[in-house]
Amino acid sequence: MVAKNRLEGRDLARIAVFAALIVVLGAIIVPLPSGVPITGQTLGVMLAGIVLGSRRAPLAVLLVLALAAVGLPVLSGGRGGLGVFVGPSAGYLVGWVFGALVIGLIAHSGHNRLSAWRAGLGAVVGGIVVVYLFGIPVQALVTGVDLAPTALSSLVFLPGDLLKAALATALALALQRAYPPAFGASLSRLSPQ
């Protein structure tokens, strides 16, 4: 009998797939003068949180960050190496881990099935609010700009992040209808109504 907290091979495969998705979405990049680009990777983090849940999604993000730490060019713009963890976007990277956790907690809080409102709320709270709570203070510290102007300048990301949250919600709900096993044991046996 497998221990409840132990990851199975299927869990590891799901983690690897979503880590790869986060990396691939790094090819979508819009550079900004602030040093923190608009990327598709946050969409991957939101999807991971909604699909994988609070236990596996942070592991997918940590895998991406571990690959970046050893120097692989897995972050937006082909960045990698330890330098990314001391740059303006370092707080956002750490925020991805906690954001994925919160997204998973909210999205999987229902007992019956994934719902649009829980998935969307999770993507907004975890994928935007939590990530910003980590990212903005670190960006302000690294760039030497006060917190208020940094927070204000970060509002440029908000429309795109809200769009990503809506897209992640729609994609996750479509995935649940098309292939419920992607969600693992927690939601795969449940059919959307």
N, C-alpha and C positions, 0 to 999 in steps of 0.2 A: 504494500500500500504506500502511495506517495504522500509525503507530508504536505499539508495544505500550503505552507509558505514556500515550498520548493518550486523552482521554475522547471517546467518540462521542456522538452525539445521544441514543441510547438510554440511555447512562449518565447523561447530564444529566437526562433525563426521570425516571429512577429516583431520582436524588438529589432532584429537586424534589418527587416524590411522597412520599418519606419525610420530607422537611423539612415538607411540608404535614401529614402524619400526626402528626408530633411536635407541631406547632402545635395541631392539632385536639384531641389528647389533653390539651392544657393546660386544656381546659374541665372536665376531671375534677380537682377540687381539694378537699382537706380541710385548712383552715388550722390551724396549730398555734401555740402561744404562743412557740415558739423562733424564729419568723420564717422557718422553712424548711417550706413546706407539703408534704403528701403529694400528689403529682400523678400523672397518667397519662402524663406526658411521658417518664418513664424507661422505660416500656413501649415507647414509640416508638423510643427510643434503642437498646434491646435488639433490637427487631425490625429496625431499620436495620442493626445490626452483623451479625446472623445472615443477613439476606437480601442486603445489599449487599456485605458483606465489608470487609476492612481498608482498602481503597483508597477506596471510594466512601462508606461510612458516615460517616467523620469529616467528609466534605465536606457531607453532609446536615445534620449537627449544626452545622457552621460557618455554613452558610447561615441556619439558624434564629437563631444568635447574632448574625450580621451584621444580620439584619432587626431583632432586638431592639436592637442598638446604635444603629441609625438612628432608633429611637423607635417602631417598630411594636409594637403590643400582642400579641406572639406567645408570650409566656411565661405560665405559669399565672397565673390571676387577671387577665389582660389587662395584664400588666406589660411594659414595654419602656423603652428609653432607657439611657443610660450608667450610671445609678444602680444598675441591677441587678448591674453588674459590681464594685460596691464594697459590696454588701449581704451579709447572712448566707449567702445561697445562691450567691454568686459562685464559690466553690470547686467546688460541685456542677456548675455550668454548664461550667466548664473541664474537670472530670472527665468530663462526657459525651463530649467529643471523644476523650480518651484511652481511655475506656471502650469507645466504639464501635470504636476501632482494635483493642483487645485482644479484644473479642467476635468481630470479623471474623477476626482471626488464628487464634483457637481454633476457631471454628465451621467455617472453611474449610480447616483443616489436613489434612483427609482428602483423598485423591486420587480416591476413587470417588464419594462422595455425602455429602450432609449427614446426619449421624446425630443422634439425640436426645441422646446423651450429650455429644457435642461442642458442640451448640447450647446445651444446658442449662449445661454447664460454662462456656462462653463468657459466657452471660448472667449467671451468678453471679459469676465472676471479674471480668469487665470491667464489667458493669452494676451490680454492688454493691461489690465490694472496691475496684476502681480508683476508682470515683466517690466512695466514702467516704474513700479515702486523700487525695483532693483536697479534698473538701467539709468534712470534720470539722475539719481544722486552720484552714481559712479562716474557718469559722463561729466557732470558738473565738477567733480573732484579732479578728474584727469585733465579736463580742458581748462580748469582754472576760472570757469565762469560761475557766477552765483547760481544758486538752485532755482530761483524764480524765473530768470530769463531762460535757463536751460529747459525747465518744464514748459514754458511758453513756446519755445522753439520746437519742442517735441510734439506739439499739437499738429505739426505737418504730417506726422505719421498716422494720426487717428483715423482719418477717412479710409485710408488703405487698410488699416488694421481691422476696422469695422467690416469692410468688404471681405477681408480674409476670414473673419469670424463667421459671416453669413455663408461664405463658400464652404468652409470646413464643416459647418452644420449640414448644409445640403448634401455635400459629398458623403459624409458619414451616414446620414439617413439613407441615401441611395445605396451605399455599400451594405448596410444592414439588410435592406430588402433583397439585394442581389446575391450577397454572400455572407450570411450570418456567422459562419465559422470564423470570419476574420476578427470577430470580437472576443473570441475565446469562450470559455465555459460560462462566464457571467451573463452574457447576453445572447449567445449563439442559439440557444434552444428556444428563445423567445421570438415570436413573430410580431412584426409591427402591425398595428391595427389601423 
